[in-house]
Amino acid sequence: MVGLSMFDQARGFVSARLLDHLARAIEDGKEKDLAALFSKISTLAPSRYHKAGFEKLSLMVQENDPFVEVFKRTFRELHPHVRKMFIANFLVNFIVLGRGIRDREEKSRRLHLPNFMVISPTMRCNLHCRGCYAAEYGNQEELSFDELDRVLKEAKALGMYFFTFSGGECFVREDLLDLWEKHDDCFFQVYTNGTLLDDALVEKLVRLGNVAPMVSIEGSRASTDLRRGPGMYDKILSSFSRLRNAGVLFGFSATYTRENAEEIASDDFIDAMISAGCLVGWFFQYIPTGLEPDISLMAKPEQRAFLHEKVEAWRTEKPIFMGDFWNDGPYVDGCMAGGERYLHIIANGDVEPCVFVHFAVDNIHGKTLTEVFDSPFFKAIRQAQPYDDDNLLRPCLIIDHPHVLREIVASAQARPTHPGAESILEEMAESLDCYATGMKEVYDSLWESSGRAKYLRSLRNEDKTEVRARIGRTSR
């Protein structure tokens, strides 16, 4: 493994063996062994934060916490090879060892490093969904296999072993399967419309074991077919069925809009996704970018707050891992953009701070990743956090603090990465400022009453003092 010392490799081997025993214990119904195994794993984690995390998992097993069912489902339902790769690449390389390597590289290089990257190797797609940002980029330029290979090699040397691939529709490029196979020490999450996940492709994903498709869905059949095209809902369910039967780790991706808010935030929807076999679920707020951006599609502040309430409740009840953008700021220390936790490399090599911030200064052609991470544009975004105040329930640079985005783009002289991207800074500026004001009115009382205290408690085991230091900065 690139970037690992002999000690790291030995510890990783032991971690993988322990986690494999964990999987076998669940398969054999020996759930009483899980607490002890999680406790042992905690001793191998390089950071205090992850040590405490595994210790907490051990306690949750002892207390029969509902969240533990997510792990039980994962190990029971995955194909043995997929499970093995998930253990080795995600739990060991990314979670257990990656943080230690990044911490070491940050100190030696005096440079902040992200946890992972989103890469869009192509913007080609076989669909034309309403509101999709990918449609505006054009599909003439693509990142070559060699360029992608170079980026992954550089990233691994810095301690990154988890990557999200987006687009466009990634599965239109068959060579990506060869890329993911070559980097068989990494774990890849792939956002997809699901239409190309036929039996042959699903069989290949089982053989790889390190690729997890996240299939886009809009809630009900009517909402999905309206945005994605007639018959898409049934096609997605068919893809879910093939993935589940094969034992592939997969999940759903849902865009939360003013129109589908009620059905997306319903128990019926999340139960349907669990029944379909999803182990992961991602919720994204609609951002007015891309194909015919429409401010009126943005979920109202009250709707966004309701989704937050539902997801927090589901986490104590439902056997599925969920991420809620942008309500989950407290779980990731606020905004992740600008290399704070991730960045977005698009098909022509431009590097965006976020998949929804369509501006760039740097390009991977002719630059190393470390040069990109050290970009003045990205530094300005990181140094401005938390934006305006420390309310991490309102973390987004685009829809919660849009004036900050305008200031940073202007000062860095960042260029739009596709025609029309600048409209979010110009024509839509007043509407976004109004939306941000509404979000502040809804979320500030929640943050002051309980959110900040809960977040500060979560930082007790955080080794990085700079993370704790950001809370309490004076308002802008």
C-alpha positions in Angstrom: 0.0 0.0 0.0 1.3 3.4 -1.0 2.1 5.7 1.9 2.2 3.0 4.6 5.2 2.3 6.8 6.0 -1.2 7.8 4.3 -0.6 11.2 1.2 0.7 9.5 1.1 -2.3 7.2 1.4 -4.7 10.2 -1.2 -2.9 12.1 -3.5 -2.9 9.1 -3.1 -6.6 8.7 -4.0 -7.2 12.3 -6.9 -4.8 12.0 -8.2 -6.7 8.9 -7.9 -10.0 10.7 -9.9 -8.7 13.7 -12.6 -7.2 11.5 -12.8 -10.5 9.5 -13.5 -12.2 12.8 -16.2 -9.6 13.5 -17.9 -10.5 10.2 -17.7 -14.2 11.0 -19.1 -13.6 14.5 -22.1 -11.9 13.0 -22.6 -14.6 10.4 -22.5 -17.3 13.1 -24.8 -15.4 15.3 -22.2 -14.8 18.0 -23.2 -11.2 18.7 -21.9 -11.5 22.2 -18.4 -11.4 20.7 -18.9 -8.1 18.9 -18.3 -5.8 21.8 -14.9 -7.4 22.6 -13.8 -7.3 18.9 -14.7 -3.6 18.6 -12.8 -2.9 21.8 -9.7 -4.7 20.3 -10.0 -2.7 17.1 -10.0 0.5 19.0 -6.5 -0.2 20.3 -5.1 -0.2 16.7 -6.6 3.1 15.6 -3.9 5.8 15.3 -6.1 8.7 16.5 -7.8 9.3 19.8 -10.9 10.2 17.8 -11.2 6.8 16.2 -10.1 4.9 19.3 -13.1 6.5 21.1 -15.3 5.8 18.1 -14.7 2.0 18.2 -15.0 2.0 22.0 -18.4 3.7 21.6 -19.4 1.0 19.1 -18.4 -1.7 21.7 -20.6 0.0 24.3 -23.5 0.3 21.8 -23.3 -3.5 21.1 -23.5 -4.1 24.9 -26.5 -1.8 25.1 -28.1 -3.3 22.0 -28.3 0.1 20.4 -30.4 0.1 17.1 -27.5 1.5 15.1 -25.5 -1.7 15.5 -28.1 -3.3 13.2 -26.5 -1.4 10.4 -23.3 -3.4 10.9 -25.2 -6.6 11.2 -27.0 -6.0 8.0 -23.8 -5.0 6.2 -22.0 -8.2 7.1 -25.0 -10.5 6.7 -26.1 -9.2 3.3 -22.9 -8.7 1.5 -21.2 -11.2 -0.8 -18.2 -12.7 1.0 -15.7 -11.0 -1.4 -17.5 -7.6 -1.2 -17.5 -7.9 2.6 -13.8 -8.7 2.6 -13.0 -5.6 0.5 -15.2 -3.4 2.6 -13.4 -4.5 5.7 -9.9 -4.2 4.3 -10.3 -1.0 2.2 -13.0 1.1 4.0 -12.8 0.1 7.6 -9.1 -0.6 7.8 -7.3 1.5 5.1 -9.7 4.5 5.1 -11.0 4.6 8.7 -8.3 3.0 10.8 -5.0 3.8 8.9 -5.7 6.7 6.6 -6.1 9.3 9.4 -2.7 8.4 10.9 -1.0 8.7 7.5 -2.7 12.1 6.7 -1.8 13.4 10.2 1.9 12.5 9.6 2.0 13.9 6.1 0.3 17.2 7.2 3.0 17.7 9.9 5.9 16.9 7.5 4.5 19.0 4.6 2.9 21.7 6.8 -0.2 21.4 4.6 -3.8 20.6 5.3 -5.0 17.4 3.6 -8.6 16.4 2.8 -10.1 13.0 3.8 -11.2 12.1 0.3 -12.0 13.4 -3.2 -14.9 13.5 -5.6 -13.9 12.8 -9.2 -16.1 13.3 -12.2 -14.1 11.6 -15.0 -16.8 12.2 -17.6 -19.8 14.4 -18.0 -21.4 12.1 -20.5 -24.8 10.7 -19.5 -27.6 8.8 -21.1 -30.2 10.9 -19.2 -31.1 14.6 -19.1 -32.6 15.1 -15.7 -34.3 18.3 -14.7 -31.9 20.4 -12.5 -28.8 18.3 -13.1 -25.6 20.4 -12.9 -23.6 18.0 -15.1 -25.6 19.0 -18.2 -23.9 22.4 -18.4 -20.3 21.2 -18.6 -20.3 19.7 -22.0 -19.1 16.2 -22.7 -16.2 16.6 -25.0 -13.4 16.5 -22.4 -12.7 13.5 -20.2 -9.9 12.5 -17.7 -7.9 9.7 -19.2 -7.1 6.5 -17.5 -3.5 7.5 -17.0 -4.5 10.9 -15.5 -6.9 9.2 -13.1 -4.3 6.6 -12.2 -1.8 9.4 -11.4 -4.3 11.2 -9.2 -5.1 8.1 -7.2 -1.5 7.2 -6.7 -0.7 10.7 -5.4 -3.8 10.6 -3.1 -2.8 7.3 -1.6 0.6 8.5 -0.8 -1.1 11.2 1.3 -3.3 8.8 3.2 -6.5 8.8 1.0 -8.1 5.5 0.3 -11.8 6.5 -0.2 -13.0 8.2 -3.4 -16.4 9.2 -4.7 -16.9 9.0 -8.5 -19.6 11.1 -10.0 -20.4 12.7 -13.4 -22.1 12.4 -15.8 -22.8 8.7 -15.7 -19.6 6.9 -14.7 -20.6 3.5 -16.0 -20.6 4.8 -19.6 -16.8 4.3 -19.3 -15.9 0.7 -19.1 -12.2 1.5 -18.4 -13.1 2.8 -14.9 -13.7 -0.9 -13.9 -10.0 -1.5 -14.7 -9.0 1.6 -12.7 -10.9 0.4 -9.6 -9.4 -3.0 -10.0 -5.9 -1.6 -10.3 -6.4 0.3 -7.0 -7.7 -2.6 -5.1 -6.6 -1.2 -1.8 -9.1 1.7 -2.1 -12.9 1.9 -1.7 -15.0 3.7 -4.4 -18.5 5.1 -4.0 -20.1 5.8 -7.4 -23.1 8.0 -8.0 -25.2 6.6 -10.8 -28.6 6.8 -12.4 -28.7 2.9 -12.3 -29.7 2.3 -15.9 -26.5 0.5 -16.8 -26.4 -1.8 -13.8 -27.4 -5.0 -15.8 -26.5 -8.5 -14.7 -23.1 -8.5 -16.4 -22.0 -5.2 -14.8 -23.3 -6.3 -11.3 -21.3 -9.5 -11.6 -18.2 -7.4 -12.3 -18.9 -5.3 -9.3 -19.0 -8.5 -7.1 -15.6 -9.5 -8.5 -14.1 -6.1 -7.8 -15.7 -5.9 -4.3 -14.5 -2.3 -3.7 -17.2 -0.4 -5.6 -20.5 0.8 -4.0 -23.1 2.3 -6.4 -25.4 5.0 -5.0 -28.4 5.1 -7.2 -30.4 8.4 -7.6 -34.1 8.4 -6.9 -36.5 11.2 -6.2 -39.0 9.6 -3.8 -42.2 8.2 -5.4 -42.7 6.7 -8.8 -44.3 10.0 -10.0 -41.6 12.3 -8.7 -38.8 10.1 -10.0 -40.3 9.7 -13.5 -41.1 13.4 -13.6 -37.4 14.4 -13.1 -35.6 11.4 -14.6 -37.9 10.2 -17.3 -40.8 7.8 -17.8 -40.2 4.3 -16.4 -37.1 5.3 -14.4 -38.6 4.4 -11.0 -39.2 0.8 -12.1 -35.7 0.6 -13.7 -34.1 1.8 -10.4 -36.0 -0.8 -8.4 -34.9 -3.5 -10.8 -31.2 -2.4 -10.3 -31.7 -2.5 -6.6 -32.9 -6.0 -6.9 -29.9 -7.2 -8.9 -27.5 -5.5 -6.6 -29.2 -6.9 -3.5 -29.3 -10.5 -4.9 -25.7 -10.3 -5.8 -24.5 -9.0 -2.4 -23.1 -5.7 -3.6 -23.0 -2.8 -1.1 -25.3 -0.1 -2.5 -27.5 2.8 -1.5 -29.8 5.6 -2.7 -29.2 9.2 -3.4 -32.2 11.6 -3.1 -32.4 15.3 -3.9 -34.7 17.1 -1.5 -36.8 19.8 -3.2 -39.8 21.9 -2.3 -41.9 19.6 -4.5 -40.9 16.2 -3.1 -40.1 17.2 0.5 -43.1 15.5 2.1 -42.5 12.1 0.4 -38.7 12.1 0.8 -39.0 12.8 4.6 -41.6 10.1 5.1 -41.3 6.8 7.0 -42.8 5.1 3.9 -39.9 6.2 1.7 -37.0 5.2 4.0 -38.7 1.9 4.8 -39.1 1.2 1.1 -35.4 1.9 0.5 -34.4 -0.5 3.4 -36.8 -3.1 2.0 -35.1 -2.7 -1.4 -31.8 -3.6 0.2 -30.1 -0.2 0.5 -27.5 -0.1 3.2 -26.7 3.6 2.7 -28.8 6.7 2.0 -27.7 10.2 1.0 -30.0 13.2 1.1 -29.0 16.3 -0.9 -30.7 19.7 -0.8 -31.5 21.0 -4.2 -29.0 23.7 -5.2 -30.0 26.0 -8.1 -27.1 25.1 -10.5 -26.9 23.3 -13.8 -29.7 22.6 -16.3 -32.3 25.5 -15.9 -31.6 26.4 -12.2 -34.8 27.1 -10.4 -34.8 28.9 -7.0 -38.4 27.9 -6.5 -37.3 24.2 -6.3 -35.2 24.8 -3.1 -36.8 23.3 0.0 -38.2 25.9 2.3 -36.2 26.4 5.6 -39.0 24.7 7.5 -38.9 21.7 5.1 -35.1 21.4 5.5 -35.5 21.5 9.3 -38.1 18.8 9.2 -35.8 16.5 7.2 -33.1 17.1 9.8 -35.6 16.1 12.5 -36.6 12.9 10.6 -33.0 11.8 9.8 -32.0 12.3 13.5 -34.9 10.1 14.5 -34.3 7.5 11.9 -30.7 7.1 13.1 -32.1 5.7 16.3 -34.6 3.5 14.6 -33.7 2.4 11.1 -30.9 -0.1 10.1 -29.4 2.1 7.4 -26.5 4.6 7.4 -27.7 8.0 6.3 -26.0 11.3 5.4 -28.0 14.6 5.2 -26.4 17.4 3.3 -26.5 20.1 4.5 -28.0 19.4 7.9 -25.1 17.2 9.0 -22.6 20.0 9.4 -22.0 19.1 13.1 -20.9 15.6 12.1 -18.2 16.8 9.7 -17.1 20.1 11.5 -19.1 22.3 9.1 -18.4 22.9 5.4 -16.3 20.3 3.8 -15.4 22.4 0.7 -12.1 23.7 -0.5 -10.1 20.7 0.7 -11.3 21.0 4.3 -12.5 17.4 3.9 -12.9 17.1 0.1 -12.8 18.7 -3.3 -14.1 18.0 -6.8 -12.0 17.2 -9.9 -14.1 17.6 -13.0 -13.6 16.0 -16.5 -11.3 18.7 -17.9 -9.1 18.6 -14.9 -10.4 21.8 -13.2 -10.6 21.5 -9.4 -13.7 22.9 -7.8 -14.1 23.4 -4.0 -17.3 21.4 -4.0 -19.5 19.6 -6.5 -22.0 22.5 -6.3 -19.4 25.4 -6.4 -18.7 25.6 -10.1 -15.6 27.8 -9.9 -11.9 27.0 -10.2 -8.4 28.4 -10.1 -6.4 25.3 -10.4 -6.3 22.3 -12.7 -4.6 18.9 -12.2 -2.9 19.1 -15.6 0.6 20.3 -14.7 0.0 20.4 -11.0 0.4 17.9 -8.2 -2.4 17.3 -5.7 -0.4 19.0 -2.9 -0.1 22.1 -5.1 -3.8 22.1 -5.6 -4.6 21.6 -1.9 -2.3 24.6 -1.1 -4.2 26.8 -3.6 -4.9 30.4 -2.3 -8.6 29.8 -3.4 -9.0 26.8 -1.2 -7.0 28.3 1.7 -9.4 31.3 1.7 -12.4 28.9 1.9 -10.8 27.0 4.8 -9.7 30.1 6.7 -13.2 31.6 6.5 -14.8 28.7 8.3 -17.1 28.7 10.1 -18.7 31.3 7.9 -20.2 34.3 9.8 -20.8 32.4 13.0 -20.3 28.9 14.4 -23.8 27.5 13.6 -22.7 24.2 11.9 -26.4 23.4 11.1 -26.0 26.2 8.5 -22.6 25.1 7.0 -23.1 25.7 3.3 -21.1 28.3 1.4 -23.7 28.5 -1.3 -27.1 28.6 0.3 -26.4 29.5 4.0 -23.6 32.1 3.5 -23.8 33.1 -0.2 -22.2 36.5 0.3 -19.0 34.7 1.5 -18.9 32.7 -1.7 -19.2 35.9 -3.7 -16.4 37.5 -1.8 -14.0 34.6 -2.0 -14.6 33.9 -5.7 -14.0 37.6 -6.5 -10.8 37.9 -4.4 -9.4 34.7 -5.8 -10.4 35.6 -9.3 -11.8 32.1 -9.7 -13.3 31.3 -13.1 -16.6 29.7 -13.8 -16.2 26.0 -14.9 -19.1 26.1 -17.3 -21.2 28.7 -19.0 -23.8 30.2 -16.7 -22.2 29.2 -13.5 -21.8 32.9 -12.6 -25.6 33.3 -12.3 -25.4 32.0 -8.7 -23.3 35.0 -7.9 -25.3 37.5 -9.9 -28.9 37.0 -10.9 -29.7 34.7 -8.0 -27.7 36.6 -5.4 -30.7 38.4 -3.9 -32.9 35.3 -3.7 -30.1 33.3 -2.1 -29.4 36.0 0.5 -33.1 36.0 1.4 -33.0 32.2 1.7 -30.0 32.3 4.0 -31.8 34.8 6.2 -34.7 32.5 6.5 -32.4 29.6 7.4 -30.8 31.7 10.1 -34.2 32.4 11.7 -35.1 28.8 11.8 -31.8 27.2 12.9 -30.2 29.7 15.2 -32.4 28.9 18.2 -31.9 25.1 17.7 -28.1 25.6 17.6 -28.1 27.8 20.7 -30.4 25.6 22.7 -28.7 22.3 22.1 -26.7 22.0 18.9 -23.5 23.8 20.0 -23.3 21.9 23.3 -23.8 18.5 21.5 -21.1 19.3 19.0 -18.6 20.4 21.6 -19.1 17.1 23.4 -18.3 15.3 20.2 -14.9 17.0 20.1 -13.7 15.8 23.4 -11.6 13.1 21.7 -10.5 15.2 18.7 -6.7 15.3 18.5 -6.6 18.3 16.2 -6.7 21.5 18.3 -7.5 23.6 15.2 -10.8 22.0 14.8 -11.9 22.9 18.3 -10.4 26.4 17.9 -12.8 27.3 15.1 -15.8 27.2 17.4 -16.5 30.5 19.1 -14.8 32.7 16.6 -16.3 36.2 16.5 -18.9 37.0 13.9 -17.8 38.5 10.7 
